[in-house]
Each structure stands twice: as C-alpha cells, then as structure tokens.
C-alpha cells in the first residue's frame, strides 16, 4: 500500500491539458502498479485500486481547474464539498434574531438555500471558490471624501462572473463526453461566500467578519462556481488572528461588538451604501470623511501588510475618481453621475444618497 501511495504522489503534481492526458496518466499508474506488485510480490484488491484511481482522477482534474482559474487572472482558487452548513445556519439564525442585519431584509430570505447550496443548484457536489485581489496601486489623498477601495474600478460582479463563466466552459472542455453543469455567483445570491472560501482552504474569517488570506490579506473579491461533479477537496486553514483586536479597536462606530459579530445598524459601509434611511444623528460625527463604504477595519489588519496592488485593468480606478473633492461631489449633476459611474458599483447607491451623506456628515 505504501508503494502504491508513493506512485500516486508521483503524478499528483502533474498539470494536464485535456482528458486524453488525464487518461494516459491513469493508464501509466495502472501499469506501474502491476510492475510494483510483481517486483515486491504483494497484492492489492481491485476495489482498493479503483478507489485510489478515482481519487487520483479527481485530484488531477481539481489541479487542472485551479491552474485554469489562475490563468484567468484569479489570485487563488480552492474547492469545497457542497454540503449543509450546520454551524453557520445556527449562527445566522441567532444573528438575524438579534436584528443585526438592520434594513437588509433580504438576509432573511431563502434561509435554507443560503445554508445549503444543494438546494440552490441542482445536483450540486462541489463549490469552486476563487479570490481576486482588488487592492489598488493608487489611493485617494486622505483629506478627500473617501470611497471604499473595492469601488474604485468597474463593478466587480460582472468582472468576476464573466471569468467564472469562462472557467465553467473550460471545465466542460476538459472532460468531453461528460455534461457538467454549474452556476456562478459573487455577492449577489444567497451564498455564504466567506464560509465557502474558508472550507475551500483559502483563509479564515477575521474578527471583522472579513475573509483573510495568508498571502493576499482581506482586500479580495470572492466568487463561486457550484458544479454537479465531485472533485478533490481542500482542507480549511486555522484561524491566525490570535489575540489581535486592531480591527475592533479602530472601528469608528464600534460596529464590531464582539469577535466576528458585526452590528450592521452601526456599520459605516451599511449606513453609506445599503441603508435607505438617513444616517442617525448620533452616528454622523463618527462618519468622518467616509463617503461610500469604509475600509478602516481592513486598513488596521496586520495581515494586509502583505497586500499588493492589482494590475488588472478591469479594477483600475475610474478616470478622475481618486481626485474628486467635496465641492465636485456636491456640484455633480445626475446626468454626469450616471455617465461617469455607469460601470461602477457606486451607481446603485445613487447621487441623491451620496450628496445627502455629504450634507449630513461632512
């Protein structure tokens, strides 16, 4: 058995280009096993050989999927088994009962699908998770009205979904004759994306509730491709936040009430983006010059010292967005706003809310 496992390890690292190479690799393994058995005069049951062969096949396919994801300019890729998230279901239920979701009533919708992707995607077997670094090469001057870094460039929903659709097509081409179905997601459906990233071995959830990758930090978009085929699954990483509480300590509104517990009613990102109501008077002095979203807890995280600026042209800052001052935002007209931000996530907030935030808090 040990010699068989050694033979398997020899080819796990190989990256194949198509089904024919995968088949030939497995055929080589069978021949190798035959000679090993003959040389060492021991037997392996047919069932054991088939089990290891199937495991090898899934590992090789999974390695190829990850390689293709990186080729599509994703920065990391991992795979998790599609299953019921029991612990998360309990936590989410408690969090919702405490009304921590504020005005985001959609969080209460599709609870069962949110905690079990098999109810969301027919015959779901695997969740392929990708990360895309969005940390910018250039940033705003600190005295200007601040925009969250994720919103500097194009709307990430379409950028990531397009790449994930391409990945699905390449997976389908990888195994001709076998129909592989799947759906792509990124922050736009009832999917607990950070938990799936953890389960796929891509990091851990920090005390500020963000996913932290040990090399990329937390300035990453997360996308999912849920497919109906079994793959080789990655192991979760341990949480490495330790005793650090910098994110909690620096939150201007104390929205992080406990490690991993965010009260959206006090979160600046919620107040300046999601909320349909005026920002509460008692919180307005704490907003500072944060116009759209807030990166304070991420900026404070020591793991983000590893963050490197992205060269992806789709995520490059929109022309002039980094230099806009308060007066320019106030004087901005609706037509100009729609034209300037038509490809930006900022468009969904609307000019009226942005100018209201300026009036109330600046």
TORKOL-4160 file (C-alpha; in steps of 0.2 Angstrom, whole numbers, padded with zeros to 4 digits, m for minus):
362
<pt num="1" X="0000" Y="0000" Z="0000"/>
<pt num="2" X="0014" Y="0012" Z="0004"/>
<pt num="3" X="0022" Y="0009" Z="m0013"/>
<pt num="4" X="0005" Y="0012" Z="m0021"/>
<pt num="5" X="0003" Y="0029" Z="m0012"/>
<pt num="6" X="0021" Y="0034" Z="m0017"/>
<pt num="7" X="0016" Y="0030" Z="m0035"/>
<pt num="8" X="0001" Y="0041" Z="m0034"/>
<pt num="9" X="0010" Y="0055" Z="m0026"/>
<pt num="10" X="0022" Y="0055" Z="m0041"/>
<pt num="11" X="0009" Y="0061" Z="m0053"/>
<pt num="12" X="m0002" Y="0071" Z="m0042"/>
<pt num="13" X="0008" Y="0087" Z="m0046"/>
<pt num="14" X="0006" Y="0084" Z="m0065"/>
<pt num="15" X="m0005" Y="0098" Z="m0073"/>
<pt num="16" X="m0013" Y="0090" Z="m0089"/>
<pt num="17" X="m0020" Y="0099" Z="m0103"/>
<pt num="18" X="m0035" Y="0088" Z="m0108"/>
<pt num="19" X="m0044" Y="0072" Z="m0105"/>
<pt num="20" X="m0033" Y="0061" Z="m0116"/>
<pt num="21" X="m0018" Y="0066" Z="m0105"/>
<pt num="22" X="m0028" Y="0063" Z="m0089"/>
<pt num="23" X="m0032" Y="0045" Z="m0096"/>
<pt num="24" X="m0014" Y="0042" Z="m0101"/>
<pt num="25" X="m0008" Y="0047" Z="m0083"/>
<pt num="26" X="m0020" Y="0035" Z="m0075"/>
<pt num="27" X="m0016" Y="0021" Z="m0088"/>
<pt num="28" X="0003" Y="0024" Z="m0083"/>
<pt num="29" X="m0002" Y="0022" Z="m0065"/>
<pt num="30" X="m0010" Y="0005" Z="m0068"/>
<pt num="31" X="0005" Y="m0001" Z="m0077"/>
<pt num="32" X="0016" Y="0005" Z="m0064"/>
<pt num="33" X="0006" Y="m0004" Z="m0050"/>
<pt num="34" X="0007" Y="m0020" Z="m0060"/>
<pt num="35" X="0026" Y="m0020" Z="m0060"/>
<pt num="36" X="0027" Y="m0014" Z="m0042"/>
<pt num="37" X="0016" Y="m0029" Z="m0037"/>
<pt num="38" X="0026" Y="m0041" Z="m0047"/>
<pt num="39" X="0043" Y="m0034" Z="m0040"/>
<pt num="40" X="0038" Y="m0034" Z="m0022"/>
<pt num="41" X="0026" Y="m0050" Z="m0023"/>
<pt num="42" X="0011" Y="m0042" Z="m0014"/>
<pt num="43" X="m0007" Y="m0040" Z="m0020"/>
<pt num="44" X="m0019" Y="m0025" Z="m0020"/>
<pt num="45" X="m0038" Y="m0029" Z="m0021"/>
<pt num="46" X="m0047" Y="m0022" Z="m0036"/>
<pt num="47" X="m0058" Y="m0011" Z="m0026"/>
<pt num="48" X="m0043" Y="m0003" Z="m0017"/>
<pt num="49" X="m0035" Y="0001" Z="m0034"/>
<pt num="50" X="m0052" Y="0008" Z="m0041"/>
<pt num="51" X="m0054" Y="0019" Z="m0025"/>
<pt num="52" X="m0036" Y="0026" Z="m0027"/>
<pt num="53" X="m0038" Y="0028" Z="m0046"/>
<pt num="54" X="m0054" Y="0038" Z="m0043"/>
<pt num="55" X="m0046" Y="0048" Z="m0030"/>
<pt num="56" X="m0031" Y="0052" Z="m0042"/>
<pt num="57" X="m0043" Y="0056" Z="m0056"/>
<pt num="58" X="m0052" Y="0069" Z="m0045"/>
<pt num="59" X="m0036" Y="0076" Z="m0039"/>
<pt num="60" X="m0029" Y="0078" Z="m0056"/>
<pt num="61" X="m0045" Y="0087" Z="m0063"/>
<pt num="62" X="m0045" Y="0098" Z="m0047"/>
<pt num="63" X="m0027" Y="0103" Z="m0050"/>
<pt num="64" X="m0031" Y="0107" Z="m0068"/>
<pt num="65" X="m0046" Y="0118" Z="m0063"/>
<pt num="66" X="m0036" Y="0128" Z="m0051"/>
<pt num="67" X="m0022" Y="0131" Z="m0064"/>
<pt num="68" X="m0036" Y="0137" Z="m0076"/>
<pt num="69" X="m0043" Y="0149" Z="m0063"/>
<pt num="70" X="m0026" Y="0157" Z="m0060"/>
<pt num="71" X="m0024" Y="0158" Z="m0079"/>
<pt num="72" X="m0040" Y="0168" Z="m0080"/>
<pt num="73" X="m0031" Y="0181" Z="m0068"/>
<pt num="74" X="m0039" Y="0175" Z="m0052"/>
<pt num="75" X="m0027" Y="0176" Z="m0037"/>
<pt num="76" X="m0032" Y="0160" Z="m0028"/>
<pt num="77" X="m0043" Y="0145" Z="m0030"/>
<pt num="78" X="m0049" Y="0131" Z="m0018"/>
<pt num="79" X="m0063" Y="0118" Z="m0019"/>
<pt num="80" X="m0075" Y="0113" Z="m0005"/>
<pt num="81" X="m0088" Y="0099" Z="m0004"/>
<pt num="82" X="m0106" Y="0106" Z="m0007"/>
<pt num="83" X="m0115" Y="0102" Z="0010"/>
<pt num="84" X="m0126" Y="0109" Z="0023"/>
<pt num="85" X="m0118" Y="0122" Z="0034"/>
<pt num="86" X="m0125" Y="0117" Z="0051"/>
<pt num="87" X="m0114" Y="0128" Z="0062"/>
<pt num="88" X="m0117" Y="0143" Z="0050"/>
<pt num="89" X="m0136" Y="0140" Z="0050"/>
<pt num="90" X="m0136" Y="0141" Z="0069"/>
<pt num="91" X="m0125" Y="0157" Z="0069"/>
<pt num="92" X="m0135" Y="0166" Z="0055"/>
<pt num="93" X="m0152" Y="0162" Z="0064"/>
<pt num="94" X="m0146" Y="0169" Z="0080"/>
<pt num="95" X="m0138" Y="0185" Z="0071"/>
<pt num="96" X="m0155" Y="0188" Z="0062"/>
<pt num="97" X="m0165" Y="0186" Z="0078"/>
<pt num="98" X="m0154" Y="0200" Z="0086"/>
<pt num="99" X="m0159" Y="0211" Z="0071"/>
<pt num="100" X="m0140" Y="0214" Z="0067"/>
<pt num="101" X="m0145" Y="0214" Z="0048"/>
<pt num="102" X="m0153" Y="0232" Z="0050"/>
<pt num="103" X="m0163" Y="0236" Z="0035"/>
<pt num="104" X="m0156" Y="0222" Z="0024"/>
<pt num="105" X="m0172" Y="0212" Z="0025"/>
<pt num="106" X="m0166" Y="0201" Z="0010"/>
<pt num="107" X="m0154" Y="0192" Z="0023"/>
<pt num="108" X="m0169" Y="0183" Z="0030"/>
<pt num="109" X="m0174" Y="0177" Z="0013"/>
<pt num="110" X="m0170" Y="0159" Z="0006"/>
<pt num="111" X="m0163" Y="0154" Z="0023"/>
<pt num="112" X="m0162" Y="0136" Z="0018"/>
<pt num="113" X="m0154" Y="0139" Z="0001"/>
<pt num="114" X="m0141" Y="0151" Z="0010"/>
<pt num="115" X="m0135" Y="0137" Z="0021"/>
<pt num="116" X="m0136" Y="0123" Z="0009"/>
<pt num="117" X="m0130" Y="0125" Z="m0009"/>
<pt num="118" X="m0138" Y="0109" Z="m0014"/>
<pt num="119" X="m0155" Y="0117" Z="m0013"/>
<pt num="120" X="m0149" Y="0132" Z="m0024"/>
<pt num="121" X="m0140" Y="0122" Z="m0038"/>
<pt num="122" X="m0147" Y="0106" Z="m0044"/>
<pt num="123" X="m0136" Y="0091" Z="m0040"/>
<pt num="124" X="m0123" Y="0102" Z="m0033"/>
<pt num="125" X="m0107" Y="0092" Z="m0027"/>
<pt num="126" X="m0093" Y="0104" Z="m0027"/>
<pt num="127" X="m0090" Y="0123" Z="m0023"/>
<pt num="128" X="m0076" Y="0130" Z="m0033"/>
<pt num="129" X="m0071" Y="0146" Z="m0024"/>
<pt num="130" X="m0060" Y="0160" Z="m0032"/>
<pt num="131" X="m0052" Y="0176" Z="m0025"/>
<pt num="132" X="m0047" Y="0191" Z="m0034"/>
<pt num="133" X="m0036" Y="0204" Z="m0026"/>
<pt num="134" X="m0043" Y="0222" Z="m0028"/>
<pt num="135" X="m0030" Y="0231" Z="m0018"/>
<pt num="136" X="m0026" Y="0247" Z="m0028"/>
<pt num="137" X="m0009" Y="0253" Z="m0034"/>
<pt num="138" X="m0015" Y="0271" Z="m0031"/>
<pt num="139" X="m0026" Y="0278" Z="m0017"/>
<pt num="140" X="m0035" Y="0294" Z="m0013"/>
<pt num="141" X="m0027" Y="0308" Z="m0003"/>
<pt num="142" X="m0033" Y="0306" Z="0015"/>
<pt num="143" X="m0042" Y="0323" Z="0016"/>
<pt num="144" X="m0054" Y="0319" Z="0001"/>
<pt num="145" X="m0071" Y="0311" Z="0003"/>
<pt num="146" X="m0066" Y="0293" Z="0004"/>
<pt num="147" X="m0073" Y="0279" Z="m0007"/>
<pt num="148" X="m0070" Y="0261" Z="m0002"/>
<pt num="149" X="m0056" Y="0253" Z="m0012"/>
<pt num="150" X="m0067" Y="0240" Z="m0019"/>
<pt num="151" X="m0077" Y="0253" Z="m0028"/>
<pt num="152" X="m0063" Y="0262" Z="m0037"/>
<pt num="153" X="m0065" Y="0252" Z="m0053"/>
<pt num="154" X="m0078" Y="0243" Z="m0063"/>
<pt num="155" X="m0092" Y="0234" Z="m0055"/>
<pt num="156" X="m0084" Y="0218" Z="m0049"/>
<pt num="157" X="m0100" Y="0207" Z="m0051"/>
<pt num="158" X="m0099" Y="0207" Z="m0069"/>
<pt num="159" X="m0080" Y="0206" Z="m0070"/>
<pt num="160" X="m0079" Y="0190" Z="m0059"/>
<pt num="161" X="m0095" Y="0182" Z="m0066"/>
<pt num="162" X="m0088" Y="0183" Z="m0084"/>
<pt num="163" X="m0072" Y="0175" Z="m0078"/>
<pt num="164" X="m0081" Y="0161" Z="m0069"/>
<pt num="165" X="m0092" Y="0158" Z="m0084"/>
<pt num="166" X="m0076" Y="0156" Z="m0094"/>
<pt num="167" X="m0069" Y="0144" Z="m0081"/>
<pt num="168" X="m0085" Y="0133" Z="m0082"/>
<pt num="169" X="m0083" Y="0132" Z="m0101"/>
<pt num="170" X="m0065" Y="0127" Z="m0099"/>
<pt num="171" X="m0070" Y="0113" Z="m0086"/>
<pt num="172" X="m0083" Y="0107" Z="m0099"/>
<pt num="173" X="m0070" Y="0106" Z="m0112"/>
<pt num="174" X="m0058" Y="0097" Z="m0100"/>
<pt num="175" X="m0069" Y="0082" Z="m0100"/>
<pt num="176" X="m0078" Y="0079" Z="m0117"/>
<pt num="177" X="m0092" Y="0067" Z="m0117"/>
<pt num="178" X="m0097" Y="0071" Z="m0099"/>
<pt num="179" X="m0110" Y="0085" Z="m0097"/>
<pt num="180" X="m0105" Y="0096" Z="m0082"/>
<pt num="181" X="m0117" Y="0109" Z="m0076"/>
<pt num="182" X="m0115" Y="0124" Z="m0064"/>
<pt num="183" X="m0119" Y="0141" Z="m0059"/>
<pt num="184" X="m0108" Y="0156" Z="m0055"/>
<pt num="185" X="m0111" Y="0168" Z="m0040"/>
<pt num="186" X="m0102" Y="0183" Z="m0032"/>
<pt num="187" X="m0111" Y="0193" Z="m0018"/>
<pt num="188" X="m0127" Y="0193" Z="m0027"/>
<pt num="189" X="m0137" Y="0177" Z="m0022"/>
<pt num="190" X="m0140" Y="0168" Z="m0005"/>
<pt num="191" X="m0122" Y="0160" Z="m0004"/>
<pt num="192" X="m0112" Y="0161" Z="0012"/>
<pt num="193" X="m0096" Y="0165" Z="0002"/>
<pt num="194" X="m0084" Y="0168" Z="0016"/>
<pt num="195" X="m0088" Y="0152" Z="0024"/>
<pt num="196" X="m0086" Y="0143" Z="0007"/>
<pt num="197" X="m0069" Y="0151" Z="0005"/>
<pt num="198" X="m0064" Y="0145" Z="0022"/>
<pt num="199" X="m0070" Y="0127" Z="0018"/>
<pt num="200" X="m0060" Y="0128" Z="0002"/>
<pt num="201" X="m0044" Y="0132" Z="0011"/>
<pt num="202" X="m0042" Y="0150" Z="0006"/>
<pt num="203" X="m0041" Y="0158" Z="0023"/>
<pt num="204" X="m0051" Y="0161" Z="0039"/>
<pt num="205" X="m0064" Y="0174" Z="0044"/>
<pt num="206" X="m0056" Y="0188" Z="0055"/>
<pt num="207" X="m0064" Y="0197" Z="0070"/>
<pt num="208" X="m0070" Y="0210" Z="0057"/>
<pt num="209" X="m0080" Y="0196" Z="0048"/>
<pt num="210" X="m0069" Y="0198" Z="0033"/>
<pt num="211" X="m0060" Y="0183" Z="0024"/>
<pt num="212" X="m0041" Y="0184" Z="0027"/>
<pt num="213" X="m0030" Y="0175" Z="0015"/>
<pt num="214" X="m0012" Y="0172" Z="0022"/>
<pt num="215" X="m0004" Y="0180" Z="0007"/>
<pt num="216" X="m0016" Y="0191" Z="m0001"/>
<pt num="217" X="m0024" Y="0199" Z="0015"/>
<pt num="218" X="m0043" Y="0203" Z="0015"/>
<pt num="219" X="m0044" Y="0215" Z="0000"/>
<pt num="220" X="m0051" Y="0202" Z="m0011"/>
<pt num="221" X="m0067" Y="0198" Z="m0020"/>
<pt num="222" X="m0074" Y="0181" Z="m0018"/>
<pt num="223" X="m0083" Y="0171" Z="m0032"/>
<pt num="224" X="m0091" Y="0154" Z="m0033"/>
<pt num="225" X="m0094" Y="0141" Z="m0046"/>
<pt num="226" X="m0105" Y="0127" Z="m0040"/>
<pt num="227" X="m0104" Y="0112" Z="m0051"/>
<pt num="228" X="m0113" Y="0095" Z="m0051"/>
<pt num="229" X="m0096" Y="0084" Z="m0051"/>
<pt num="230" X="m0086" Y="0078" Z="m0037"/>
<pt num="231" X="m0069" Y="0084" Z="m0035"/>
<pt num="232" X="m0054" Y="0084" Z="m0023"/>
<pt num="233" X="m0057" Y="0095" Z="m0008"/>
<pt num="234" X="m0046" Y="0107" Z="0001"/>
<pt num="235" X="m0043" Y="0107" Z="0020"/>
<pt num="236" X="m0048" Y="0123" Z="0030"/>
<pt num="237" X="m0034" Y="0134" Z="0037"/>
<pt num="238" X="m0033" Y="0138" Z="0056"/>
<pt num="239" X="m0038" Y="0155" Z="0061"/>
<pt num="240" X="m0022" Y="0165" Z="0064"/>
<pt num="241" X="m0029" Y="0181" Z="0071"/>
<pt num="242" X="m0024" Y="0176" Z="0088"/>
<pt num="243" X="m0026" Y="0189" Z="0102"/>
<pt num="244" X="m0026" Y="0204" Z="0089"/>
<pt num="245" X="m0041" Y="0216" Z="0091"/>
<pt num="246" X="m0035" Y="0230" Z="0080"/>
<pt num="247" X="m0050" Y="0229" Z="0068"/>
<pt num="248" X="m0062" Y="0230" Z="0083"/>
<pt num="249" X="m0052" Y="0244" Z="0091"/>
<pt num="250" X="m0051" Y="0255" Z="0076"/>
<pt num="251" X="m0070" Y="0254" Z="0071"/>
<pt num="252" X="m0076" Y="0272" Z="0072"/>
<pt num="253" X="m0094" Y="0267" Z="0077"/>
<pt num="254" X="m0090" Y="0252" Z="0087"/>
<pt num="255" X="m0100" Y="0241" Z="0075"/>
<pt num="256" X="m0089" Y="0226" Z="0079"/>
<pt num="257" X="m0097" Y="0221" Z="0095"/>
<pt num="258" X="m0088" Y="0205" Z="0098"/>
<pt num="259" X="m0075" Y="0195" Z="0088"/>
<pt num="260" X="m0084" Y="0190" Z="0072"/>
<pt num="261" X="m0100" Y="0199" Z="0077"/>
<pt num="262" X="m0105" Y="0214" Z="0066"/>
<pt num="263" X="m0120" Y="0225" Z="0070"/>
<pt num="264" X="m0124" Y="0232" Z="0053"/>
<pt num="265" X="m0135" Y="0246" Z="0062"/>
<pt num="266" X="m0119" Y="0254" Z="0066"/>
<pt num="267" X="m0108" Y="0249" Z="0052"/>
<pt num="268" X="m0102" Y="0264" Z="0041"/>
<pt num="269" X="m0102" Y="0253" Z="0025"/>
<pt num="270" X="m0121" Y="0249" Z="0028"/>
<pt num="271" X="m0125" Y="0267" Z="0033"/>
<pt num="272" X="m0117" Y="0275" Z="0017"/>
<pt num="273" X="m0122" Y="0261" Z="0005"/>
<pt num="274" X="m0136" Y="0249" Z="0009"/>
<pt num="275" X="m0147" Y="0260" Z="0021"/>
<pt num="276" X="m0162" Y="0268" Z="0013"/>
<pt num="277" X="m0164" Y="0279" Z="0029"/>
<pt num="278" X="m0154" Y="0295" Z="0034"/>
<pt num="279" X="m0139" Y="0292" Z="0044"/>
<pt num="280" X="m0144" Y="0293" Z="0063"/>
<pt num="281" X="m0139" Y="0310" Z="0070"/>
<pt num="282" X="m0128" Y="0302" Z="0084"/>
<pt num="283" X="m0118" Y="0292" Z="0072"/>
<pt num="284" X="m0115" Y="0307" Z="0060"/>
<pt num="285" X="m0100" Y="0314" Z="0069"/>
<pt num="286" X="m0091" Y="0297" Z="0068"/>
<pt num="287" X="m0093" Y="0295" Z="0049"/>
<pt num="288" X="m0078" Y="0307" Z="0046"/>
<pt num="289" X="m0075" Y="0309" Z="0028"/>
<pt num="290" X="m0081" Y="0292" Z="0023"/>
<pt num="291" X="m0092" Y="0295" Z="0008"/>
<pt num="292" X="m0095" Y="0277" Z="0001"/>
<pt num="293" X="m0091" Y="0262" Z="0012"/>
<pt num="294" X="m0077" Y="0260" Z="0025"/>
<pt num="295" X="m0060" Y="0251" Z="0025"/>
<pt num="296" X="m0055" Y="0256" Z="0042"/>
<pt num="297" X="m0055" Y="0239" Z="0050"/>
<pt num="298" X="m0046" Y="0231" Z="0035"/>
<pt num="299" X="m0033" Y="0245" Z="0034"/>
<pt num="300" X="m0029" Y="0241" Z="0053"/>
<pt num="301" X="m0027" Y="0222" Z="0050"/>
<pt num="302" X="m0009" Y="0217" Z="0051"/>
<pt num="303" X="m0012" Y="0203" Z="0038"/>
<pt num="304" X="m0015" Y="0217" Z="0025"/>
<pt num="305" X="0003" Y="0222" Z="0026"/>
<pt num="306" X="0005" Y="0208" Z="0013"/>
<pt num="307" X="m0007" Y="0216" Z="0001"/>
<pt num="308" X="0000" Y="0221" Z="m0016"/>
<pt num="309" X="m0008" Y="0232" Z="m0029"/>
<pt num="310" X="m0018" Y="0224" Z="m0043"/>
<pt num="311" X="m0013" Y="0226" Z="m0061"/>
<pt num="312" X="m0030" Y="0220" Z="m0068"/>
<pt num="313" X="m0036" Y="0234" Z="m0080"/>
<pt num="314" X="m0054" Y="0230" Z="m0075"/>
<pt num="315" X="m0051" Y="0235" Z="m0057"/>
<pt num="316" X="m0041" Y="0251" Z="m0061"/>
<pt num="317" X="m0048" Y="0267" Z="m0054"/>
<pt num="318" X="m0061" Y="0276" Z="m0065"/>
<pt num="319" X="m0054" Y="0291" Z="m0073"/>
<pt num="320" X="m0054" Y="0306" Z="m0060"/>
<pt num="321" X="m0062" Y="0296" Z="m0046"/>
<pt num="322" X="m0047" Y="0297" Z="m0034"/>
<pt num="323" X="m0046" Y="0316" Z="m0035"/>
<pt num="324" X="m0064" Y="0321" Z="m0033"/>
<pt num="325" X="m0066" Y="0334" Z="m0018"/>
<pt num="326" X="m0082" Y="0338" Z="m0008"/>
<pt num="327" X="m0086" Y="0353" Z="m0020"/>
<pt num="328" X="m0085" Y="0342" Z="m0035"/>
<pt num="329" X="m0097" Y="0329" Z="m0027"/>
<pt num="330" X="m0109" Y="0342" Z="m0022"/>
<pt num="331" X="m0110" Y="0351" Z="m0039"/>
<pt num="332" X="m0111" Y="0334" Z="m0048"/>
<pt num="333" X="m0127" Y="0333" Z="m0059"/>
<pt num="334" X="m0137" Y="0317" Z="m0061"/>
<pt num="335" X="m0134" Y="0315" Z="m0080"/>
<pt num="336" X="m0115" Y="0317" Z="m0077"/>
<pt num="337" X="m0116" Y="0305" Z="m0062"/>
<pt num="338" X="m0125" Y="0291" Z="m0072"/>
<pt num="339" X="m0112" Y="0293" Z="m0086"/>
<pt num="340" X="m0097" Y="0293" Z="m0075"/>
<pt num="341" X="m0102" Y="0279" Z="m0064"/>
<pt num="342" X="m0112" Y="0268" Z="m0077"/>
<pt num="343" X="m0099" Y="0254" Z="m0075"/>
<pt num="344" X="m0096" Y="0257" Z="m0056"/>
<pt num="345" X="m0104" Y="0249" Z="m0041"/>
<pt num="346" X="m0107" Y="0267" Z="m0035"/>
<pt num="347" X="m0121" Y="0269" Z="m0047"/>
<pt num="348" X="m0133" Y="0258" Z="m0037"/>
<pt num="349" X="m0132" Y="0270" Z="m0022"/>
<pt num="350" X="m0137" Y="0285" Z="m0032"/>
<pt num="351" X="m0132" Y="0303" Z="m0032"/>
<pt num="352" X="m0145" Y="0308" Z="m0020"/>
<pt num="353" X="m0139" Y="0297" Z="m0006"/>
<pt num="354" X="m0121" Y="0302" Z="m0009"/>
<pt num="355" X="m0125" Y="0321" Z="m0008"/>
<pt num="356" X="m0136" Y="0318" Z="0007"/>
<pt num="357" X="m0121" Y="0310" Z="0016"/>
<pt num="358" X="m0110" Y="0324" Z="0012"/>
<pt num="359" X="m0123" Y="0337" Z="0018"/>
<pt num="360" X="m0127" Y="0327" Z="0034"/>
<pt num="361" X="m0109" Y="0321" Z="0039"/>
<pt num="362" X="m0096" Y="0332" Z="0031"/>
